[in-house]
Every structure is written in C-alpha cells, then in structure tokens.
Amino acid sequence: MTRKKAIEVLQEHLEHWQRLLAEHICEKKDGKETIEALQAAIKAMQTELCEDFISRENVLKVIETVCFSDAWRKFRINYGSNGERDYIIKFIKQMPSVQPEQRWIPCEKRMPEDSKSVLFCDIDGDIMIGYHIKGRPKTHFTENVSWEDIKNVRAWMPLPEPFKAESEG
C-alpha cells in the first residue's frame, strides 16, 4: 500500500467517525478519541520524515483493547459493526513503516560527516566500512580495517543502529 493510499483510507475512516459522532451513534468520548487518533495518524503519514515512531504492535494492542471495551461491544450490538474492527486491524498491519528506509547516497549528491564510519560501495560493487576525510576527493574513502585508501567510491550510506536485545531496552 502506498503512503498516498494509506492517507486516503485513514481520511475515509476519519469522515466516517465524524459522522458517527455528529449523529450521536457512538459514545462522545470514544468518538473524540478515535477522531484524534485518526487525525494524528494522517498528520504523521503526511510528514516525510518522522523524528520518532510508534510500534505497530502497540497500536494493534490499543485497538484490540478499545475494540473489546464495553462501549465498543454496545456499539457493535446496536449497529452491527463487527467487521470494521477486523478491517482496521488489517489496514494497520498493511501500513507502510515510518522508519526511514536506508538507501545508498551517491557521492556526487552528498558526503557523510567528516571521519564518521559509513558503508561505502566502489565501482566494482564491493561494499566496505570506512570513512571520508574532508578535503580529499569525493571518491576517496579510507577502509576501517586495513586503513587502505579506496578510490572510485560511488556511494555510501549510514551504518545501521547497533543491535540491542529487548532486555537492554
């Protein structure tokens, strides 16, 4: 699912919940909370880069909790919306990740911070870890293990975050 499509679907749900609230079909508190959550999700999806992001699993847990609340059960009994909960959960599972995807950055486009270790790729397609020193040609990097000067570097990308076990928090 594309970001644009996800925003459209969230917008449809927002309009639906606004109608439910306006027509007094849902509890006022539940309706307002759902509308606020959908507005926040739309705003987040419209933002290219996110400074922080939430766990899809935590969102699903909250929705499960809300969807099995007494207010939700009463709403489902009165208005027969059993399938909507499952649809929302399925939709959230299909939403694109807000975590930025790592991509190669061409050296001619932008260079990494001075002396910061990065992944880099040379013209032969070899991938190494190394760094660039300001003032040297853009295509010259130093490899971290042998300190060999590597020429003809085409692109680089930041190193991923180090692994942390869940118990490390």
Backbone bond lengths (Angstrom), bond angles and torsions (degrees), N, CA, C in turn:
res aa  C-N    CA-C-N  psi(-1)  N-CA   C-N-CA  omega(-1)  CA-C   N-CA-C  phi
1 M - - - 1.444 - - 1.527 108.09 -
2 T 1.296 116.65 136.03 1.461 120.91 179.54 1.527 110.13 -81.45
3 R 1.322 115.52 161.75 1.465 121.41 176.67 1.526 110.19 -59.51
4 K 1.342 116.31 -43.34 1.461 120.99 -178.76 1.530 111.07 -60.72
5 K 1.338 116.54 -44.69 1.466 121.17 179.95 1.530 110.44 -65.30
6 A 1.332 116.43 -40.35 1.466 120.15 179.21 1.527 110.55 -61.38
7 I 1.327 117.03 -41.16 1.470 120.87 178.33 1.523 110.37 -64.25
8 E 1.342 116.77 -41.63 1.475 120.26 178.70 1.523 111.39 -60.73
9 V 1.333 116.63 -44.41 1.465 120.06 -179.01 1.528 110.41 -66.67
10 L 1.334 117.22 -42.45 1.460 120.23 177.08 1.525 110.58 -61.44
11 Q 1.326 117.63 -39.51 1.466 122.25 178.94 1.533 110.35 -62.94
12 E 1.340 116.95 -41.22 1.464 120.57 177.62 1.529 111.05 -61.20
13 H 1.338 116.02 -42.83 1.468 119.97 178.50 1.522 110.75 -66.51
14 L 1.325 116.92 -38.05 1.463 120.33 177.31 1.527 110.71 -60.05
15 E 1.329 116.98 -47.77 1.468 121.41 179.43 1.525 110.93 -62.23
16 H 1.336 116.30 -39.31 1.465 121.19 178.05 1.531 110.47 -60.56
17 W 1.331 116.98 -48.53 1.462 120.57 -178.74 1.523 111.65 -69.11
18 Q 1.324 117.82 -31.70 1.468 119.95 175.73 1.532 110.39 -64.68
19 R 1.347 116.38 -38.92 1.480 120.32 176.11 1.522 110.72 -65.32
20 L 1.351 117.16 -44.43 1.463 120.80 179.56 1.525 110.48 -58.35
21 L 1.328 115.87 -43.55 1.461 120.07 -179.56 1.531 110.99 -67.49
22 A 1.332 116.55 -44.05 1.470 121.09 -178.65 1.528 111.20 -63.99
23 E 1.333 116.83 -34.80 1.461 120.76 -178.65 1.539 112.34 -90.93
24 H 1.331 116.74 7.38 1.464 123.52 178.29 1.527 112.19 57.78
25 I 1.321 117.10 35.70 1.465 121.87 179.80 1.523 110.43 -87.54
26 C 1.316 117.76 -24.21 1.462 120.70 179.21 1.528 109.36 -118.54
27 E 1.317 115.13 164.08 1.464 120.50 176.01 1.528 108.16 -61.34
28 K 1.328 117.19 138.97 1.466 121.76 -176.85 1.528 111.09 -57.92
29 K 1.339 117.34 -47.40 1.465 121.45 -178.70 1.527 110.99 -62.08
30 D 1.335 117.27 -48.52 1.470 121.24 -179.94 1.521 111.32 -60.95
31 G 1.335 115.89 -43.21 1.462 120.21 -179.85 1.513 112.15 -62.84
32 K 1.344 116.24 -45.20 1.469 120.09 -179.68 1.529 111.39 -64.77
33 E 1.338 117.29 -41.99 1.461 120.48 179.36 1.531 111.15 -63.99
34 T 1.330 116.27 -42.48 1.455 120.27 179.47 1.529 110.65 -64.93
35 I 1.312 117.34 -42.75 1.469 121.60 179.22 1.525 110.01 -62.97
36 E 1.336 117.51 -44.02 1.463 120.72 178.42 1.524 110.90 -61.69
37 A 1.327 116.69 -42.20 1.462 120.68 179.89 1.530 111.04 -64.00
38 L 1.321 116.58 -43.62 1.467 119.95 179.02 1.526 111.03 -65.76
39 Q 1.329 117.89 -40.22 1.466 120.74 177.41 1.528 110.62 -62.47
40 A 1.333 116.91 -41.56 1.470 120.59 178.36 1.528 110.77 -64.65
41 A 1.332 116.56 -40.48 1.475 120.02 179.02 1.528 110.77 -64.81
42 I 1.319 117.40 -41.73 1.468 121.02 179.08 1.522 109.77 -63.49
43 K 1.315 116.44 -45.59 1.471 120.59 179.45 1.526 110.39 -60.20
44 A 1.330 116.49 -44.06 1.472 120.51 179.38 1.527 110.88 -63.22
45 M 1.316 117.28 -41.45 1.468 120.50 -179.22 1.528 111.51 -68.16
46 Q 1.326 117.08 -28.20 1.459 120.29 179.99 1.527 112.15 -79.53
47 T 1.315 117.19 -14.31 1.459 122.29 179.06 1.521 108.49 -86.66
48 E 1.311 117.39 126.14 1.463 121.36 -178.48 1.525 111.72 -61.38
49 L 1.326 116.74 -57.56 1.459 120.22 -178.87 1.517 109.17 -110.38
50 C 1.300 116.55 140.20 1.453 121.31 179.32 1.525 108.87 -110.49
51 E 1.321 116.17 135.26 1.453 119.63 176.89 1.525 110.49 -76.50
52 D 1.306 116.76 -30.04 1.445 120.14 174.52 1.521 107.86 -140.09
53 F 1.302 115.63 164.59 1.450 118.97 179.76 1.509 108.76 -145.42
54 I 1.313 114.63 162.46 1.451 119.72 -176.73 1.519 109.76 -109.94
55 S 1.283 115.13 158.95 1.456 121.76 179.56 1.524 109.93 -78.37
56 R 1.315 116.34 127.62 1.458 121.20 176.80 1.535 109.42 -58.31
57 E 1.339 117.10 -38.04 1.457 121.15 179.75 1.525 111.17 -62.76
58 N 1.352 117.23 -40.89 1.466 119.91 178.86 1.519 111.46 -65.72
59 V 1.335 117.67 -39.05 1.464 120.89 177.27 1.525 109.37 -61.73
60 L 1.316 116.59 -44.36 1.460 120.01 179.99 1.531 111.37 -63.43
61 K 1.345 117.41 -38.05 1.464 120.52 178.12 1.534 110.54 -62.90
62 V 1.337 116.01 -43.22 1.466 119.97 179.48 1.525 110.21 -62.78
63 I 1.328 116.41 -44.67 1.468 120.08 -179.93 1.525 110.14 -63.57
64 E 1.321 117.14 -41.69 1.468 120.15 177.17 1.527 109.85 -59.25
65 T 1.340 116.98 -43.62 1.458 121.30 -179.97 1.525 110.74 -62.48
66 V 1.329 116.06 -48.04 1.467 120.83 -179.91 1.527 110.15 -63.19
67 C 1.329 115.97 -44.62 1.466 120.07 -175.20 1.523 113.16 -69.26
68 F 1.318 117.75 -16.66 1.460 119.58 177.20 1.523 111.73 -107.97
69 S 1.337 116.51 12.84 1.462 120.49 177.42 1.529 109.11 -74.07
70 D 1.311 115.77 162.24 1.466 120.74 179.04 1.530 111.24 -60.33
71 A 1.345 116.21 -40.60 1.469 119.81 -179.78 1.525 110.68 -61.86
72 W 1.341 116.32 -41.61 1.462 119.76 -179.84 1.523 110.78 -67.85
73 R 1.347 117.10 -41.70 1.471 120.73 178.17 1.524 110.75 -59.70
74 K 1.332 115.64 -43.97 1.460 120.63 179.08 1.534 109.88 -61.45
75 F 1.319 116.32 -43.46 1.467 121.08 178.86 1.530 110.44 -61.55
76 R 1.344 116.61 -45.68 1.468 121.02 -179.63 1.518 111.21 -62.50
77 I 1.330 116.70 -42.30 1.470 120.34 -179.67 1.524 109.98 -63.47
78 N 1.328 115.93 -44.08 1.463 120.29 -177.45 1.527 113.75 -74.48
79 Y 1.331 117.11 -32.16 1.466 119.26 -171.72 1.526 114.04 -124.70
80 G 1.326 118.52 3.75 1.461 122.00 172.60 1.524 115.26 59.44
81 S 1.327 117.88 49.37 1.464 119.48 -177.55 1.532 112.62 -108.44
82 N 1.326 117.21 38.59 1.461 121.20 178.96 1.514 113.15 -54.98
83 G 1.316 117.78 -43.53 1.459 121.72 -175.03 1.514 113.82 -70.25
84 E 1.319 117.87 -23.76 1.472 120.16 -176.79 1.527 111.50 -64.42
85 R 1.336 117.12 -40.84 1.467 120.55 178.63 1.521 110.31 -58.00
86 D 1.335 116.38 -49.12 1.455 120.51 -179.53 1.524 111.36 -63.26
87 Y 1.337 116.38 -37.52 1.458 120.25 178.82 1.528 110.82 -64.48
88 I 1.341 117.20 -43.43 1.464 120.95 -179.87 1.527 109.95 -63.67
89 I 1.326 117.02 -44.23 1.470 120.46 179.25 1.525 110.16 -61.99
90 K 1.315 117.91 -45.04 1.473 121.37 178.40 1.530 110.13 -61.47
91 F 1.327 116.93 -41.90 1.462 121.61 -179.48 1.524 110.81 -62.21
92 I 1.330 117.86 -44.79 1.462 121.09 -178.95 1.524 110.28 -64.28
93 K 1.318 117.16 -38.86 1.465 119.86 178.61 1.525 111.75 -63.00
94 Q 1.344 117.31 -28.01 1.463 121.30 -178.40 1.520 113.10 -90.37
95 M 1.330 117.95 -6.76 1.468 120.40 -177.04 1.522 110.02 -63.81
96 P 1.329 116.00 144.34 1.470 118.33 177.97 1.520 110.59 -67.94
97 S 1.293 115.71 150.11 1.454 121.16 179.00 1.521 109.82 -68.31
98 V 1.327 116.32 144.04 1.458 119.48 176.22 1.525 110.76 -92.46
99 Q 1.325 116.16 -5.27 1.455 118.92 176.61 1.524 107.86 -71.13
100 P 1.338 117.78 127.13 1.458 119.15 -177.03 1.530 111.94 -59.37
101 E 1.303 114.77 136.65 1.455 121.08 178.19 1.531 108.26 -79.60
102 Q 1.326 116.90 134.38 1.461 119.22 179.02 1.520 108.93 -77.86
103 R 1.319 115.97 132.37 1.466 121.51 179.43 1.512 109.87 -135.77
104 W 1.308 115.09 155.36 1.459 120.30 176.35 1.525 109.96 -69.10
105 I 1.314 115.62 138.80 1.465 122.09 178.80 1.525 107.24 -112.01
106 P 1.340 117.76 116.82 1.467 119.22 179.25 1.539 110.61 -61.67
107 C 1.338 116.15 140.52 1.468 120.63 -179.06 1.530 111.57 -61.06
108 E 1.333 116.86 -33.43 1.468 118.10 -179.49 1.527 112.24 -71.39
109 K 1.337 116.34 -17.79 1.460 120.16 -179.28 1.537 111.57 -86.24
110 R 1.352 116.36 -46.90 1.467 120.61 -177.68 1.518 108.68 -161.67
111 M 1.329 115.62 148.72 1.462 121.15 179.06 1.531 109.97 -110.14
112 P 1.348 116.91 153.95 1.472 119.50 178.33 1.531 110.77 -73.05
113 E 1.330 114.89 170.04 1.461 119.58 175.16 1.524 108.84 -58.83
114 D 1.320 115.62 147.30 1.461 122.67 -179.01 1.532 111.27 -56.15
115 S 1.311 116.90 126.06 1.469 125.82 175.27 1.529 114.65 63.89
116 K 1.329 118.76 15.68 1.468 121.84 177.57 1.529 109.25 -90.41
117 S 1.333 117.18 130.06 1.459 121.07 -179.40 1.521 111.13 -65.50
118 V 1.339 115.08 134.94 1.463 123.38 179.94 1.521 108.36 -143.27
119 L 1.328 116.17 167.40 1.466 120.53 166.79 1.516 106.65 -82.70
120 F 1.313 117.59 139.45 1.459 118.77 173.53 1.513 110.05 -138.62
121 C 1.317 114.82 155.84 1.472 122.06 -175.17 1.523 108.62 -126.97
122 D 1.361 116.03 128.63 1.464 119.09 179.64 1.537 110.75 -92.30
123 I 1.329 116.22 -178.99 1.473 119.93 -175.32 1.523 112.94 -65.92
124 D 1.346 117.60 -18.13 1.465 120.59 177.82 1.530 112.17 -87.07
125 G 1.338 117.07 -3.31 1.461 120.95 -179.22 1.512 113.39 88.08
126 D 1.347 117.46 5.43 1.462 120.49 177.63 1.525 109.19 -74.68
127 I 1.332 115.47 136.67 1.462 121.20 -178.99 1.523 108.51 -111.16
128 M 1.327 115.63 129.90 1.460 121.91 -178.31 1.528 109.86 -137.71
129 I 1.331 114.62 166.60 1.463 120.40 172.51 1.519 106.99 -104.72
130 G 1.312 115.61 131.92 1.459 119.35 -179.66 1.507 110.76 -170.38
131 Y 1.318 115.96 -163.02 1.456 120.77 -176.88 1.522 110.21 -146.84
132 H 1.315 114.89 161.66 1.458 122.41 178.24 1.522 107.64 -113.43
133 I 1.313 116.46 140.28 1.460 120.93 177.31 1.515 108.65 -106.59
134 K 1.328 115.25 126.54 1.457 121.75 -179.36 1.532 110.10 -54.03
135 G 1.315 115.64 138.86 1.463 121.13 179.56 1.520 113.13 98.48
136 R 1.316 116.61 -17.70 1.473 119.84 177.21 1.524 108.15 -88.67
137 P 1.326 117.76 162.67 1.472 119.09 177.68 1.527 111.05 -57.05
138 K 1.333 115.58 148.13 1.471 120.92 -177.04 1.523 112.90 -59.00
139 T 1.296 118.22 -26.25 1.459 119.83 -176.50 1.531 112.78 -93.12
140 H 1.337 118.69 9.20 1.468 122.13 -179.69 1.529 110.32 -109.28
141 F 1.329 115.99 121.24 1.465 122.64 176.60 1.520 107.66 -125.10
142 T 1.324 116.67 160.77 1.460 121.63 175.14 1.518 107.69 -110.26
143 E 1.334 116.42 127.65 1.459 122.19 -178.44 1.529 108.85 -76.77
144 N 1.337 118.21 136.57 1.466 122.77 -172.02 1.525 114.99 -66.97
145 V 1.320 118.88 -35.40 1.459 120.18 -173.67 1.531 111.68 -80.13
146 S 1.310 117.67 -51.18 1.462 120.87 -175.55 1.531 113.31 -98.75
147 W 1.298 117.16 -7.15 1.462 124.39 -174.46 1.527 111.69 58.18
148 E 1.317 114.40 23.08 1.463 119.76 178.47 1.527 108.97 -71.79
149 D 1.304 116.14 141.58 1.460 121.56 177.86 1.531 107.97 -81.35
150 I 1.314 116.92 117.65 1.459 122.13 -178.69 1.524 108.14 -102.45
151 K 1.324 115.92 123.65 1.461 120.92 179.32 1.527 108.93 -103.09
152 N 1.295 116.27 165.96 1.464 123.20 177.81 1.525 113.31 63.44
153 V 1.321 115.97 41.48 1.458 121.07 174.46 1.524 107.52 -78.56
154 R 1.327 116.18 133.46 1.470 120.59 -177.08 1.523 113.04 -97.97
155 A 1.354 116.35 -37.50 1.457 118.93 -173.59 1.522 109.80 -155.29
156 W 1.324 115.38 165.77 1.456 121.88 179.59 1.534 108.98 -146.62
157 M 1.333 115.99 166.24 1.470 121.50 172.53 1.520 108.21 -152.45
158 P 1.342 116.19 152.77 1.469 119.40 178.27 1.526 110.64 -61.71
159 L 1.316 115.61 151.66 1.461 119.96 174.02 1.527 109.00 -70.99
160 P 1.326 117.82 148.04 1.472 119.31 176.82 1.528 109.78 -68.53
161 E 1.324 115.49 164.25 1.464 120.67 176.36 1.528 108.26 -65.50
162 P 1.339 117.77 146.78 1.469 119.67 177.75 1.524 111.05 -64.02
163 F 1.304 116.72 152.13 1.455 122.36 178.31 1.525 109.88 -64.99
164 K 1.330 116.43 138.75 1.465 122.32 172.15 1.515 107.07 -133.93
165 A 1.315 116.40 126.02 1.458 120.31 175.45 1.517 108.95 -67.13
166 E 1.329 117.75 152.35 1.461 121.35 -179.39 1.515 112.34 -54.47
167 S 1.338 116.83 -33.60 1.472 120.56 -179.28 1.524 111.70 -70.11
168 E 1.348 117.83 -19.40 1.459 121.67 178.84 1.509 111.61 -80.94
169 G 1.350 116.56 -14.68 1.425 123.62 173.56 1.446 118.07 71.09
